[in-house]
Amino acid sequence: MQPGLISHSSTLEDVCSGELARMAAAFLEPAEFGHGDFILMADLTEQAFLENLKLRFSKGRIYTNIGEAVVSVNPYKQLSIYSEETVEEYRGRAMFERPPHLISLADSA
């Protein structure tokens, strides 16, 4: 492949780095799910923080990143988000290549 070209097998890490990767990852989830990473929020108030968590929780998104940390809201019910298939989706990927998940944090450790 020629330098500078992106193939279908390229990852975000191959194409981007640092802040650009974070911004690109924000588009992995539709806007209806709120911000997947609090670093990308324009309004960094406590109210905006809590409203984003509430929105994400209402849409079934219990994990939200703050940079390389993960915030989790306890759903108080069983979720099928810890399958072997889910683990494989996150394995070996940069933390910001997939939507926020505790597995991404564990894999990057």
CNS distance restraints for C-alpha pairs under 8 A (distance, minus, plus):
assign (resid   1 and name CA) (resid   5 and name CA) 6.94 0.50 0.50
assign (resid   6 and name CA) (resid  10 and name CA) 6.09 0.50 0.50
assign (resid   6 and name CA) (resid  15 and name CA) 7.15 0.50 0.50
assign (resid  10 and name CA) (resid  14 and name CA) 5.86 0.50 0.50
assign (resid  10 and name CA) (resid  15 and name CA) 6.85 0.50 0.50
assign (resid  11 and name CA) (resid  15 and name CA) 6.43 0.50 0.50
assign (resid  11 and name CA) (resid  97 and name CA) 7.60 0.50 0.50
assign (resid  12 and name CA) (resid  16 and name CA) 5.51 0.50 0.50
assign (resid  12 and name CA) (resid  17 and name CA) 7.63 0.50 0.50
assign (resid  12 and name CA) (resid  21 and name CA) 6.29 0.50 0.50
assign (resid  12 and name CA) (resid  24 and name CA) 7.80 0.50 0.50
assign (resid  12 and name CA) (resid  94 and name CA) 7.80 0.50 0.50
assign (resid  12 and name CA) (resid  97 and name CA) 6.08 0.50 0.50
assign (resid  13 and name CA) (resid  17 and name CA) 5.90 0.50 0.50
assign (resid  13 and name CA) (resid  21 and name CA) 7.01 0.50 0.50
assign (resid  13 and name CA) (resid  94 and name CA) 6.51 0.50 0.50
assign (resid  13 and name CA) (resid  97 and name CA) 7.72 0.50 0.50
assign (resid  16 and name CA) (resid  20 and name CA) 5.88 0.50 0.50
assign (resid  16 and name CA) (resid  21 and name CA) 5.15 0.50 0.50
assign (resid  17 and name CA) (resid  21 and name CA) 5.07 0.50 0.50
assign (resid  18 and name CA) (resid  22 and name CA) 6.64 0.50 0.50
assign (resid  19 and name CA) (resid  23 and name CA) 6.28 0.50 0.50
assign (resid  20 and name CA) (resid  24 and name CA) 6.14 0.50 0.50
assign (resid  21 and name CA) (resid  25 and name CA) 6.08 0.50 0.50
assign (resid  21 and name CA) (resid  96 and name CA) 6.72 0.50 0.50
assign (resid  21 and name CA) (resid  97 and name CA) 7.79 0.50 0.50
assign (resid  22 and name CA) (resid  26 and name CA) 6.45 0.50 0.50
assign (resid  22 and name CA) (resid  37 and name CA) 7.99 0.50 0.50
assign (resid  22 and name CA) (resid  40 and name CA) 7.96 0.50 0.50
assign (resid  22 and name CA) (resid  96 and name CA) 5.91 0.50 0.50
assign (resid  23 and name CA) (resid  27 and name CA) 7.40 0.50 0.50
assign (resid  23 and name CA) (resid  40 and name CA) 7.08 0.50 0.50
assign (resid  24 and name CA) (resid  28 and name CA) 7.50 0.50 0.50
assign (resid  25 and name CA) (resid  96 and name CA) 5.52 0.50 0.50
assign (resid  25 and name CA) (resid  97 and name CA) 5.80 0.50 0.50
assign (resid  25 and name CA) (resid  98 and name CA) 6.92 0.50 0.50
assign (resid  25 and name CA) (resid  99 and name CA) 7.41 0.50 0.50
assign (resid  26 and name CA) (resid  35 and name CA) 6.95 0.50 0.50
assign (resid  26 and name CA) (resid  36 and name CA) 6.27 0.50 0.50
assign (resid  26 and name CA) (resid  37 and name CA) 7.09 0.50 0.50
assign (resid  26 and name CA) (resid  40 and name CA) 7.71 0.50 0.50
assign (resid  27 and name CA) (resid  31 and name CA) 7.79 0.50 0.50
assign (resid  28 and name CA) (resid  97 and name CA) 7.97 0.50 0.50
assign (resid  28 and name CA) (resid  98 and name CA) 6.85 0.50 0.50
assign (resid  28 and name CA) (resid  99 and name CA) 6.39 0.50 0.50
assign (resid  29 and name CA) (resid  33 and name CA) 6.65 0.50 0.50
assign (resid  29 and name CA) (resid  36 and name CA) 7.46 0.50 0.50
assign (resid  29 and name CA) (resid  99 and name CA) 6.70 0.50 0.50
assign (resid  30 and name CA) (resid  34 and name CA) 7.80 0.50 0.50
assign (resid  31 and name CA) (resid  35 and name CA) 7.17 0.50 0.50
assign (resid  33 and name CA) (resid  55 and name CA) 6.60 0.50 0.50
assign (resid  33 and name CA) (resid  56 and name CA) 5.22 0.50 0.50
assign (resid  33 and name CA) (resid  59 and name CA) 6.27 0.50 0.50
assign (resid  33 and name CA) (resid  61 and name CA) 7.37 0.50 0.50
assign (resid  34 and name CA) (resid  52 and name CA) 5.79 0.50 0.50
assign (resid  34 and name CA) (resid  55 and name CA) 6.34 0.50 0.50
assign (resid  34 and name CA) (resid  56 and name CA) 5.91 0.50 0.50
assign (resid  35 and name CA) (resid  40 and name CA) 7.02 0.50 0.50
assign (resid  35 and name CA) (resid  41 and name CA) 6.80 0.50 0.50
assign (resid  35 and name CA) (resid  52 and name CA) 6.68 0.50 0.50
assign (resid  35 and name CA) (resid  56 and name CA) 7.94 0.50 0.50
assign (resid  35 and name CA) (resid  64 and name CA) 7.70 0.50 0.50
assign (resid  36 and name CA) (resid  63 and name CA) 7.85 0.50 0.50
assign (resid  36 and name CA) (resid  64 and name CA) 5.11 0.50 0.50
assign (resid  36 and name CA) (resid  65 and name CA) 5.99 0.50 0.50
assign (resid  36 and name CA) (resid  99 and name CA) 6.75 0.50 0.50
assign (resid  36 and name CA) (resid 100 and name CA) 6.26 0.50 0.50
assign (resid  37 and name CA) (resid  41 and name CA) 7.53 0.50 0.50
assign (resid  37 and name CA) (resid  64 and name CA) 5.83 0.50 0.50
assign (resid  37 and name CA) (resid  65 and name CA) 4.42 0.50 0.50
assign (resid  37 and name CA) (resid  66 and name CA) 5.34 0.50 0.50
assign (resid  37 and name CA) (resid  67 and name CA) 6.55 0.50 0.50
assign (resid  37 and name CA) (resid 100 and name CA) 7.73 0.50 0.50
assign (resid  38 and name CA) (resid  44 and name CA) 7.90 0.50 0.50
assign (resid  38 and name CA) (resid  49 and name CA) 7.37 0.50 0.50
assign (resid  38 and name CA) (resid  64 and name CA) 7.37 0.50 0.50
assign (resid  38 and name CA) (resid  65 and name CA) 6.30 0.50 0.50
assign (resid  38 and name CA) (resid  66 and name CA) 5.09 0.50 0.50
assign (resid  38 and name CA) (resid  67 and name CA) 7.37 0.50 0.50
assign (resid  39 and name CA) (resid  66 and name CA) 5.88 0.50 0.50
assign (resid  39 and name CA) (resid  67 and name CA) 6.16 0.50 0.50
assign (resid  43 and name CA) (resid  48 and name CA) 6.34 0.50 0.50
assign (resid  44 and name CA) (resid  48 and name CA) 6.38 0.50 0.50
assign (resid  44 and name CA) (resid  49 and name CA) 6.68 0.50 0.50
assign (resid  45 and name CA) (resid  49 and name CA) 6.15 0.50 0.50
assign (resid  46 and name CA) (resid  50 and name CA) 6.18 0.50 0.50
assign (resid  47 and name CA) (resid  51 and name CA) 6.04 0.50 0.50
assign (resid  48 and name CA) (resid  52 and name CA) 6.05 0.50 0.50
assign (resid  49 and name CA) (resid  53 and name CA) 6.40 0.50 0.50
assign (resid  50 and name CA) (resid  54 and name CA) 6.10 0.50 0.50
assign (resid  51 and name CA) (resid  55 and name CA) 6.10 0.50 0.50
assign (resid  52 and name CA) (resid  56 and name CA) 6.12 0.50 0.50
assign (resid  53 and name CA) (resid  57 and name CA) 5.98 0.50 0.50
assign (resid  53 and name CA) (resid  62 and name CA) 7.96 0.50 0.50
assign (resid  53 and name CA) (resid  64 and name CA) 7.49 0.50 0.50
assign (resid  53 and name CA) (resid  73 and name CA) 7.74 0.50 0.50
assign (resid  54 and name CA) (resid  58 and name CA) 6.08 0.50 0.50
assign (resid  55 and name CA) (resid  59 and name CA) 6.42 0.50 0.50
assign (resid  56 and name CA) (resid  60 and name CA) 6.39 0.50 0.50
assign (resid  56 and name CA) (resid  61 and name CA) 4.85 0.50 0.50
assign (resid  56 and name CA) (resid  62 and name CA) 6.62 0.50 0.50
assign (resid  57 and name CA) (resid  61 and name CA) 5.02 0.50 0.50
assign (resid  57 and name CA) (resid  62 and name CA) 5.25 0.50 0.50
assign (resid  57 and name CA) (resid  73 and name CA) 7.11 0.50 0.50
assign (resid  57 and name CA) (resid  75 and name CA) 7.93 0.50 0.50
assign (resid  62 and name CA) (resid  72 and name CA) 5.47 0.50 0.50
assign (resid  62 and name CA) (resid  73 and name CA) 5.11 0.50 0.50
assign (resid  62 and name CA) (resid  74 and name CA) 7.02 0.50 0.50
assign (resid  62 and name CA) (resid  75 and name CA) 7.08 0.50 0.50
assign (resid  63 and name CA) (resid  70 and name CA) 6.44 0.50 0.50
assign (resid  63 and name CA) (resid  71 and name CA) 5.65 0.50 0.50
assign (resid  63 and name CA) (resid  72 and name CA) 4.67 0.50 0.50
assign (resid  63 and name CA) (resid  73 and name CA) 6.74 0.50 0.50
assign (resid  63 and name CA) (resid 100 and name CA) 5.49 0.50 0.50
assign (resid  63 and name CA) (resid 101 and name CA) 5.52 0.50 0.50
assign (resid  63 and name CA) (resid 102 and name CA) 7.15 0.50 0.50
assign (resid  64 and name CA) (resid  70 and name CA) 5.67 0.50 0.50
assign (resid  64 and name CA) (resid  71 and name CA) 5.17 0.50 0.50
assign (resid  64 and name CA) (resid  72 and name CA) 6.59 0.50 0.50
assign (resid  64 and name CA) (resid 100 and name CA) 5.41 0.50 0.50
assign (resid  64 and name CA) (resid 101 and name CA) 7.43 0.50 0.50
assign (resid  65 and name CA) (resid  69 and name CA) 5.64 0.50 0.50
assign (resid  65 and name CA) (resid  70 and name CA) 4.45 0.50 0.50
assign (resid  65 and name CA) (resid  71 and name CA) 6.03 0.50 0.50
assign (resid  65 and name CA) (resid 100 and name CA) 5.82 0.50 0.50
assign (resid  66 and name CA) (resid  70 and name CA) 6.06 0.50 0.50
assign (resid  66 and name CA) (resid  71 and name CA) 7.21 0.50 0.50
assign (resid  68 and name CA) (resid  95 and name CA) 7.46 0.50 0.50
assign (resid  68 and name CA) (resid 105 and name CA) 7.39 0.50 0.50
assign (resid  69 and name CA) (resid 105 and name CA) 7.35 0.50 0.50
assign (resid  70 and name CA) (resid 100 and name CA) 7.27 0.50 0.50
assign (resid  70 and name CA) (resid 101 and name CA) 7.35 0.50 0.50
assign (resid  70 and name CA) (resid 102 and name CA) 6.70 0.50 0.50
assign (resid  70 and name CA) (resid 105 and name CA) 7.20 0.50 0.50
assign (resid  81 and name CA) (resid  86 and name CA) 6.66 0.50 0.50
assign (resid  82 and name CA) (resid  86 and name CA) 6.04 0.50 0.50
assign (resid  82 and name CA) (resid  87 and name CA) 6.87 0.50 0.50
assign (resid  83 and name CA) (resid  87 and name CA) 6.42 0.50 0.50
assign (resid  84 and name CA) (resid  88 and name CA) 6.28 0.50 0.50
assign (resid  85 and name CA) (resid  89 and name CA) 6.35 0.50 0.50
assign (resid  86 and name CA) (resid  90 and name CA) 6.65 0.50 0.50
assign (resid  87 and name CA) (resid  91 and name CA) 6.05 0.50 0.50
assign (resid  87 and name CA) (resid 103 and name CA) 6.50 0.50 0.50
assign (resid  90 and name CA) (resid  98 and name CA) 6.97 0.50 0.50
assign (resid  90 and name CA) (resid 103 and name CA) 6.70 0.50 0.50
assign (resid  90 and name CA) (resid 104 and name CA) 5.71 0.50 0.50
assign (resid  90 and name CA) (resid 107 and name CA) 7.30 0.50 0.50
assign (resid  91 and name CA) (resid 104 and name CA) 7.46 0.50 0.50
assign (resid  91 and name CA) (resid 107 and name CA) 6.14 0.50 0.50
assign (resid  92 and name CA) (resid 107 and name CA) 6.91 0.50 0.50
assign (resid  92 and name CA) (resid 108 and name CA) 7.79 0.50 0.50
assign (resid  93 and name CA) (resid  97 and name CA) 6.41 0.50 0.50
assign (resid  93 and name CA) (resid  98 and name CA) 7.96 0.50 0.50
assign (resid  93 and name CA) (resid 104 and name CA) 7.80 0.50 0.50
assign (resid  94 and name CA) (resid  98 and name CA) 7.96 0.50 0.50
assign (resid  94 and name CA) (resid 104 and name CA) 7.83 0.50 0.50
assign (resid  94 and name CA) (resid 108 and name CA) 7.24 0.50 0.50
assign (resid  95 and name CA) (resid 100 and name CA) 7.91 0.50 0.50
assign (resid  95 and name CA) (resid 104 and name CA) 5.42 0.50 0.50
assign (resid  95 and name CA) (resid 105 and name CA) 6.69 0.50 0.50
assign (resid  95 and name CA) (resid 108 and name CA) 6.61 0.50 0.50
assign (resid  96 and name CA) (resid 100 and name CA) 7.54 0.50 0.50
assign (resid  98 and name CA) (resid 104 and name CA) 7.88 0.50 0.50
assign (resid 100 and name CA) (resid 104 and name CA) 7.11 0.50 0.50
assign (resid 101 and name CA) (resid 105 and name CA) 7.02 0.50 0.50
assign (resid 102 and name CA) (resid 106 and name CA) 6.33 0.50 0.50
assign (resid 103 and name CA) (resid 107 and name CA) 5.98 0.50 0.50
assign (resid 104 and name CA) (resid 108 and name CA) 6.19 0.50 0.50
assign (resid 105 and name CA) (resid 109 and name CA) 6.38 0.50 0.50
